Amino acid sequence: MAPEKLQWRELFSEVVTTGLCTGCAACVVACPHDVLEYDDAAGRYQPFHVEADGGASDCTHGQRGCTLCTRACPRFRTWEPEIDVHRVGRERRADEVAGVGDIVLARATDAEVAASGQDGGFVSALLIHALEHGLVDAALVSGREGDGTSWRAVPAVVRSRAEVLATSGSRYTYSANLLAYPDAVAEGAERLALVGMGCAASAPGALQVRKAGKIARRLVLSIGLLCSKTFDDAIFPELFEARYGLARADIAKMNIKGVFQVTTTDGARHDIPLAEAQAFTRAGCRLCPDFAAEHADLSAGGIGALDDWTLVVVRTELGRSLLDALVASGAVVTRAADEDPRAVALLTRLARTSRRRWPDFADPHPGRTGAPPR
């Protein structure tokens, strides 16, 4: 019997309409027929199929055998064990709730990189090193729309130190960074780094293990950001401004350290209870089981007691070699993870909480490994 040809029809019914879709846009970028587009209006952040060529729920190209959209999706069927084996050579153990990897603390040594980046600037230092040493031609990241004062996160391509620093820092609203892929390729880039939350960081592994062609080969480095959720853009006018009088144009930096920390251009910091932000949680995050960006080469986030240090999970041989090169060059310094036991404990706790989200109607393997019963 010939293997089943899984296409948009199955992706639409099993992922997009069920709440499993995270909006990473891997299917949109992988589609060779330009019949998938992306809707980021009114908090939707989802792919959709154009009315021509099969309508919303089917695809004429899929009927003829095209399967690239399902091969790209990092939430389709048995995605987790497939990507685990491809990335680290084995499926995770039940106790590896944050995925496979070794934990260190790291920060950039360059004062400008540390100051402009988030939590010590490790990710910025990593990108700058990869670009300046020819490991990648460009990186797909999130930037800010226009002059930046709207704080609307948008996909962006960076090729230099200046561009990395200009797009550094966290937004906490969603940007499907993979949507910058066509621009990077149009500019001649062949080796790309992808920076994103767990949903995006899993996409290169899905594409590679399912042999999805050029895009799989071009995404050579995956940098994951620890993430329990992102928020809809409506959080700016409806919470920050309406309740706290914080206009978008007056916001200089944001961080989450138990509360939503909003620093304004006058240097003042405003702490907003996370409970007040819950109503603005993006729909694509509600069932996501991946806090720790478990399929990246390196996962990074600012959690724990030590400010201006990034917790880094080294997951692959490529990730290890990059971290070693960063330390050897003096671009970053590291500390042992046990110097901040709170950070390690918090990583496990938040990863376990996220993994409990994976619903019973979906494939039973992804997201449930290591998660205690509800």
N, C-alpha and C positions, 0 to 999 in steps of 0.2 A: 504494500500500500504506500502510495506517495505521501510524503510528509505534508501536514496541513499548512496551507499558505495563510499565515496570520497577517492581516492588513488593517487598514483604518477602521473597518467595520467592527473588528474585535477591540481595537484600541478605544474607540469611541464608547462602546457599550460597557467595557470592563474597567476603564480608567477615567476617561474624561467625564462621563455622566455619573460616576459613583462617588466622587470626592477623592479618589486616589491621586488624581492629577495634581502635581505640584506647580505646574506652569513653567517648567524649566525650558521649554521650547526646543528640546532636542529633536522632537519629531518634525517640527517646522523647518529647522535647519537641514535635517537629513533628507527631506522630501525632494526628489529630483525633478518633480513635475510641477512645482509651484502651485499646488492645489490646497496646501495648508497655510493658513495665516494665523496671526496672533491677536487676541483681543485683550487689551489691558485697561479698558475703560470700566468705570464704576466698580472697581474691585474684582473683576472677573479673572484676569491673568490666566487665560486658557487658549489652547489652539482651537481652531475651527476649520472645517472643510468648506471650500467655496461651493456655491450652489450648483455650478456646472460640474461635470465629471463625477456625478454620483450623488450630489446633494449632501446635506449635513452629516448623515449617518453612514454613508458608504462611499466607495471610491472606484471609479471605472478602471483606474490603473491597478488598484489592488485586486480587482476581479481578474485582471490579466496576469497577476503574479507578483506585483511589486509589494515588498514587505518591509521597506526601509523604516517606516514610521514605528512599527512595533519593535524592530531591532534597535531603534534608538532609545526607546522609552525606558528610563531607570525605575519604573514602577510596574512594568508589565509582567505578569505571571511570576516566574521563579527568578526574578531579577537578583535577589540578594545572594543566594548560593552561587549563581553563575558568576557574578562580579567578584565575590569573595575569592573564588578559586582562581580567576584570571588575575586578580591584583596581588594576592598574597600567597597563592599556591594551595590554599585549603579553605574549607568552610570554618567559620568561627566556632569556638567552644561556647557552651551555654553560659559560662561566667564572663565572656567577653562582651558585655553589654554595650560598650563604647567602640566595638570593633577591635581589630587586631592592630597592635602597634606599641611602641615605646614612648614614654612621656618624658619631656624635658621642659624647662622654662627658658625662654630666650628673649633677647631684646636687641635692637639695633644699637651700634656704637656711634654712628653718625648722628650728631645732635639734631640736625635738620630733619633727618628721616624719622628719628624717634619722636620728635615734636609734632610733625605733621601726620604721622601714621597713627593707628589705633593701638593702644595698650603696648607701647614700646616700639612699634613700627616694624615688627618682625616680617610681616607679609610684604611690606614695601621694600625692605632690604632684600628679601628673597627675589622679588620681581626685578629689581635693579640689577642684582647679580646675574640672574638668568639672561637678561637682555644684554648686558655689557660684556658677557663672556660668550655670547653667541649660542647659548643653549636653546633659546627661542628667538623667533623673529618679532613676535608681538604677543601681547596678552589681552585677553578678553576680560574686562572688569566692569564695574559700574561707575558712572560719573554722575554729575548733576546737570540737569537740563539748563540750557542757556547760560546765563551768567552765574548760575548756582544759587541764586537767592530764592528760587522756588522750592529747593530741596527735593524736587522730583527726581528720583533715581532713574537713570537711563543706561542702556548698554553702551560701552565705549571700547575703543582699541587704544592701547598704549604701546609705544615703541622706545621710550627714552626715560631717563631718570626724571626729567622735568614733568613728563606726562604722568608718570607713576605718582609723583608727589601731588600733582594737581587733582588727582582722583582719589587720593588716600582718605582714610577715615570711613566711618560707618554711617549708613543712612537709616537702617532698620525698616525701610519700606522696600518693596521687591523690585528687582531688576533682573530680567531674563538675559543674563550676560551673553549667552550663546547667540542671541540675535545679532551680536556684533560680528559674528563669524564671516558672513559674506563680505563685509567691508574689509576685514583683515585680509581675506584671500584676494579680493580685488586689488589691494595694494601690494600684492606679491608675497605675502607671508605664507610660509610652508610649515613652520613649526610653531605651534601656538601653546601658550599657557592659558588655562581657564581658572579664574577665581570665582568662587561662588559657595553658597550654602550647600548642605549635603545633597539636596535634590539635584543641583547642577553638577556637583563634584562627582556624582555617580554616573553621569551621562557618558564621559569618555570610556569608562569601563564597560558600560552596556554596549556602546558602539563597537568597541574593540572585540569583546568576546563574541559578539554576534556578527562580526565581520561586515561592518557597514561602509566599507570603501574608503575614499579619500579623507572624509571628515574624521574617521577613526584614526587614520595614520597621522593626521595633522595635529590632533590634540595630544601633545606629547607630555604635558605636565598639568596635573590637576591639584589645585590648592583649595582646600576646603575651609570654610568658616563655621565655627561652632554656632549653632542657631536653634533655639527652642521655638521660635516663630518670627515671622515678619508681620508688618502692619500695613493696612491699606493707606493710601495717600490721604484719605479723608481725615486721618488723625491730626493733620496740621491745622485745617480750619476748624474742625469740630471739637477738638480737645485742647491742643496747645494754645490756639488763639481764642476760641470762644470761652474757655474756662479759666485760662491762665494769662491771657493777654499777650501771648508770645507769638508775634508775627513771624512768618517764615523768613523774611528778609533780615530779621534781627538775630537769627540763630547762627551760632558760629560752630558748634560741635555738639554731638549727642553720644551718649554711652548708656549702657545698662549695667548697673552694679547694685542689684537688689531693688533699685528704683530706676525710673527713667530720668537720667541726668541730662538736662538741656542747658548748655552754656550759651549765653548770648554775647553779642559783639562787644558789650561793655564789660565783659569779664565775669558777670554774675552767673551763678549756677542755680538752676531751679530744679528741685527734685519732685517728680510726679509719680505717685503710687502706680505700680504696675497694674493693680486691679482696675484702675480707671482706663487703662489702655486695652484691656481684654476685649472690649466690644469691637475694637478695630482690627482684631486678628484676621489676617488674610485667610480666605476659605481654603486655599491650597495647602495651608500649614496644619489644618485641624486633624488630619489623619496621617501626617508624615511621621515616620518612626525614627528619623535620623537626626539626632541632635549633634552628633560628633563628627559629621562629614566623613563617614566610615570608609568611603572608597576613594578618598583623595590620596595623593602621594604624601602630602603633609597636611594635617588639620591644625587650625590655630584659632585661639580665642582668648579673650581677657577675662578669665574667671579666677577667683581665689582672693587671697589676702594681699598679695604683693602687687601694688599698683605699678603700671608701666612695665610689666613683664607679661609676655604672652605664653600661655600654655600651648605647647606644640606636641602633637602626636605624630611620630614618624612611622609611616605605614608600609612603605615599599623600599626596595633597594635604591631606586632613584631618589626617593625622599631622603634616605640616609646619606647618600653621596652628596646631595646638595647641602644638607645641614653641615656635614663635615667640611665642605668647601667654604661655606660661609664663615665657619669658626676659624678655619686655617687662614683665611684672607683678612680676618679681623673685622669683618662686616657685622658680625653678631657675637654676643657672648651668651653663654648658657649657664644654668644652674640645675642641680639635681631636682627632680620633681618632689622628692621627699622634704625639700626645704619649705614647701607650701602644701602640707597634707590636706588642707581645706580645699585647695583647687582640685586635687585628684579625687577627693570624696565627692565634690560637687559635680565633676565630670560624670562620675558613675551614676549619681542620683538623677541628674538631668537626662542622661542617656536612657536610663531605665524608665523614667516618666514618659519620654517620647516614644519608646518602643511599645508601651502599653496602648498607644493610640491605634496601632494597626488593627483594622477591623476583622471580625471573624468571617465576613463574607468573602474576603480576598484570599489569595493563595496563602495557605497556613504557615509557610516557612518564613517569608520576609517579615521582619519586624518583630516576630514573636520570640525568636531565640534569645534567651537570657532575660525575658520579661516575665516577672512573677504573674500569677493569675490575677485577674481583675477582682 
